[in-house]
Amino acid sequence: MTSALPRPDVSLATVQRSLGDSSVEYPLWPPLTRGCPRTSTDAMSYPVEVDYDYARVGDDFLGRGLNGQPRGDSSGGAAGSRRAPSGHDRWAALLPPLLTPGLGEGGTPLVELADGVFVKDESRNPTWSHKDRLNRVTTSAAKGVGAPGIVVASSGNHGASAAAYAARAGLRCVVLTSPAVPPAMASLLGAYGAVVLPVPVDARWPLADRIADTFGFHTASNLTPFHTGHAWGPEGYKTLAYEIAAELGTPGSVFAPTGYGELLFGVWKGFAELHRLGLVDRVPRMFSCEPAAGGPLAAAVRSGTAAARVELGPTDAYAIGCPVGGHRGVLAVARSEGRALLVDDPAMRAAQRELADAGLWFELSSAAGLAGFRGPADEAAVRAEGPVVCIATSSGFKDLGVGGQRPAPVDPAWESVERLLREAGIGA
């Protein structure tokens, strides 16, 4: 007699497993926020990931995930009495325990930009970025360990998202951010009631550690020399893969804006899980797209190391400009037979304009995926693989300088209006 399939809203998570040595595992609780203590050394920090009881995942996972019900059943239960899960709850079987309410994260549109080229528009999330997928999970971890609040070190999207999900969960939130935080981001943080502390960049992570130790706050930011971050956070990004597979099938390649590599790893892992379960026939090649001003993941791939540190030059792609990388991204590129790409600011600006011309407004960092896809000629064979998905991570509201200027008033006399229109190429 076989056991009944689990409810779609019940997690099948079992343990935390080291990415430095897959034979090393830890209990699911508490979530590890400083990487793997047994395999990490002073020279390298190895993350952990969450493992699941995959044998109990039903073969209707993708179909059921779309509306909370098995394929062909959209009734919502007897007489429609049970509301179908939304947000992360629809994929909860392959996520860590979701102990806090969501905000409808995920379910973002897949927009066809050209024949066979799609943009996954993550700006449609509740706080207008992909970070909502991560913070639904990390906030649940904080609730599970009984923490009174969350502390994050963030220059933008992560902080705003953490503040929103902490407010939703009834937790306090402290955000250590940059003195140059964009005005729109500062407004978001204030609206959610976060305690916002603009401090020098180098002080953010030590202060996050001190606040966590002093006040018992749960940290959702990195606390190790090479990036390991929160053990559970990248699990939230797997839902991108589930959504893409359910709507499009498996793409030939995925191009992702890359900072620390958590998004890249999460999307790769989601497809790898679906392939393991026999729900897709392949895993797409993963292409990391980092600012050429830095590129620690590309440096690690070139040197064959587990992670790397680089000098970060000037770039306006502040959300993904990182001097240090982590092992997750290296694994995603290697195991998918992908590549680590570097894109400069002009290429990202061109991609940002191309997206805007198609009616999609993203911050500069978000355009790195499309910039990588539109990259050098030696990538032509890669670009021919299809379909192609370029992930665009957050709204143009998040960019530097947005909200700082208003257009100058215009003389309403027809002669002035007509002249301005013709100068803009209208009626020419």
Secondary structure, 3 states (H helix, E strand, C coil): CCCCCCCCCCCCEEEEEECCCCCCEEECCCCCCCCCCCCCCCCCCCCEEEEECHHHCCCCHHHHHHHCCCCCCCCCCHHHCCCCCCHHHHHHHHCCCCCCCCCCCCCCCEEEEECCEEEEEHHHCCCCECHHHHHHHHHHHHHHCCCCEEEEECCCHHHHHHHHHHHHHCCEEEEEECCCCCHHHHHHHHHCCCEEEECCHHHHHHHHHHHHHHHCCEECCCCCCCECCCCCHHHHHHHHHHHHHHHHCCCCEEEEECCCCHHHHHHHHHHHHHHHCCCCCCCCEEEEEEECCCCHHHHHHHHCCCCCECCCCCCCCCCCCCCECEHHHHHHHHHCCCEEEEECHHHHHHHHHHHHHCCCCECHHHHHHHHHHCCCHHHHHHHHCCCEEEEECEEHHHCCCCCCCCCCCCCCCHHHHHHHHHHCCCCC
